[in-house]
Amino acid sequence: MHVTVRLNNLRITARKSRQVADLVRGKTVTQAKMLLEFTVRRPSEPILKLLNSAVATATHDLKMNESELYISRLTVDEGPILKRMFPMSRGRGYPIMKRTSHITLVLSDKSGPQLPSKPEKENKKQPKEQPKEKLVAGKKPRKTNSKKVT
C-alpha cells in the first residue's frame, strides 16, 4: 500500500530542498522525523510537515502501522519562477529570480509490494582507444618521415 502527498509552490529553491530530501530518502518514518527535527536547513520544516501529513493519512485513512512505514520515494521538482526586477541607477533594472519547488513524498509499508524504481540509463559510449605511443610529460611526439633525403 502506498500513500502519496504533494507540496506545491514551496518558496524555496529545488536545489536547496534536494539537499534535505537526500538525507531522508529511503529511511523509516521514525528515523526521518529525527533527522528532520535536528536539521538546521530551511527546507527541513516543510518536509517534516509533509511527512507528518503523510503519516497521519496512512494511519487514519488506511489503518497502516506507523512503525512499518518508510519513505519509498521523495522527489523535488522545480516549480514556477517568479520574475522580479531590482531597480538600479540610470534607469536599469536587474532581474531577480524567485524560484519555487514541488515536493512529492511516497510512503510505503515494508510488507507491501515495492514501487518500481526509475530505470537506470545505460552508458552507450564506448571507451576511447589508448594512444599507440606513450607521451612523456612536457615532450612532443617525434615526427617521422617515411622518405629520407640524401
matplotlib code that plots the C-alpha trace (Angstrom):
import matplotlib.pyplot as plt

x = [0.0, 1.3, 0.5, 1.3, 1.4, 2.5, 3.6, 3.3, 4.9, 7.2, 9.1, 12.5, 14.7, 14.6, 18.4, 18.3, 15.3, 17.0, 19.9, 17.4, 15.5, 18.6, 19.1, 15.8, 15.2, 14.8, 14.7, 11.9, 9.5, 10.9, 14.5, 13.3, 11.5, 14.5, 16.8, 14.4, 13.9, 17.6, 18.5, 19.2, 18.4, 15.3, 13.6, 13.6, 10.5, 8.1, 9.4, 8.7, 5.2, 4.7, 6.0, 3.7, 0.7, 1.5, 1.8, -1.5, -3.2, -1.7, -2.6, -6.1, -7.5, -5.7, -5.2, -1.5, 1.0, 3.4, 6.4, 6.2, 6.3, 9.3, 9.9, 10.0, 10.1, 10.9, 11.3, 11.9, 11.0, 11.3, 8.1, 7.3, 9.8, 8.6, 10.4, 11.0, 13.2, 15.5, 15.9, 19.4, 20.9, 20.4, 17.1, 18.4, 16.8, 18.4, 16.3, 15.6, 14.5, 12.4, 12.4, 9.9, 9.8, 7.3, 7.9, 6.3, 6.5, 5.5, 5.3, 5.1, 4.8, 7.5, 5.1, 3.6, 4.9, 7.8, 7.4, 9.2, 12.4, 13.4, 15.4, 19.0, 20.3, 22.9, 26.1, 26.2, 29.6, 32.5, 35.7, 38.3, 41.2, 44.6, 47.2, 49.8, 52.7, 53.1, 53.6, 56.2, 55.1, 56.5, 57.7, 56.0, 55.9, 58.5, 57.5, 58.9, 59.4, 59.0, 61.2, 64.9, 66.5, 70.2]
y = [0.0, 3.5, 6.9, 9.9, 13.5, 16.6, 20.1, 22.6, 26.0, 26.0, 29.3, 27.6, 26.6, 23.0, 22.7, 23.5, 21.3, 18.3, 18.5, 17.9, 15.3, 13.3, 12.9, 11.1, 9.2, 5.5, 5.9, 4.7, 7.3, 7.5, 7.9, 10.6, 12.5, 12.5, 13.7, 16.5, 17.8, 18.4, 19.5, 23.2, 23.8, 25.8, 23.2, 20.7, 22.2, 22.0, 18.5, 17.4, 18.9, 16.9, 13.7, 14.2, 14.8, 11.6, 9.6, 10.9, 10.0, 6.5, 5.8, 7.4, 6.7, 3.5, 2.0, 1.4, 0.9, 3.9, 1.7, -0.3, 2.8, 4.1, 6.7, 4.9, 7.9, 11.6, 13.8, 17.6, 19.2, 22.8, 24.9, 28.2, 31.1, 34.5, 37.1, 40.4, 43.5, 45.3, 49.0, 50.3, 53.6, 55.2, 53.5, 50.0, 47.0, 43.8, 40.6, 38.7, 35.0, 33.8, 30.1, 27.6, 23.8, 21.0, 18.1, 14.7, 12.1, 8.5, 6.3, 2.5, -0.2, -2.9, -5.8, -4.4, -4.6, -2.3, 0.7, 0.4, 2.5, 4.6, 2.6, 3.5, 4.8, 2.7, 4.3, 3.7, 5.4, 3.1, 3.8, 5.7, 3.7, 4.2, 6.0, 3.8, 5.8, 6.8, 10.5, 11.8, 14.9, 18.1, 16.5, 16.4, 13.2, 12.9, 13.3, 10.6, 11.0, 7.9, 9.4, 10.2, 13.0, 12.5]
z = [0.0, -0.9, 0.4, -1.9, -0.7, -2.6, -1.6, -4.5, -4.9, -1.9, -2.0, -1.5, -4.5, -5.6, -5.2, -1.5, -1.0, -2.6, -0.1, 2.7, 0.7, 0.1, 3.9, 4.5, 1.2, 1.9, 5.7, 8.1, 9.3, 12.8, 11.5, 9.1, 11.7, 14.0, 11.2, 10.1, 13.6, 14.1, 10.6, 10.5, 6.8, 6.0, 3.8, 6.7, 8.3, 5.3, 4.5, 8.2, 7.9, 4.7, 6.3, 9.3, 7.0, 5.0, 8.2, 9.5, 6.3, 6.3, 9.9, 10.0, 6.5, 5.5, 9.0, 8.4, 11.3, 11.6, 12.7, 9.4, 7.1, 5.2, 2.6, -0.7, -3.0, -2.3, -5.3, -5.5, -8.8, -9.9, -9.8, -11.5, -11.2, -10.0, -12.1, -10.4, -11.3, -8.9, -9.9, -10.5, -11.5, -14.9, -15.4, -15.4, -13.8, -12.7, -12.8, -9.6, -10.0, -7.1, -7.5, -6.2, -5.9, -5.8, -3.4, -3.8, -0.9, -1.2, 1.9, 1.7, 4.2, 4.4, 3.9, 0.7, -2.9, -3.7, -6.0, -9.3, -9.3, -12.3, -14.8, -14.9, -18.2, -19.9, -20.9, -24.7, -25.2, -25.9, -24.0, -26.1, -27.5, -25.9, -28.0, -29.6, -28.3, -24.7, -24.3, -21.9, -20.0, -21.4, -24.7, -28.1, -30.0, -32.8, -36.4, -38.6, -42.3, -44.4, -47.1, -46.4, -48.3, -49.1]

ax = plt.figure().add_subplot(projection="3d")
ax.plot(x, y, z, "-o")
ax.set_aspect("equal")
plt.show()
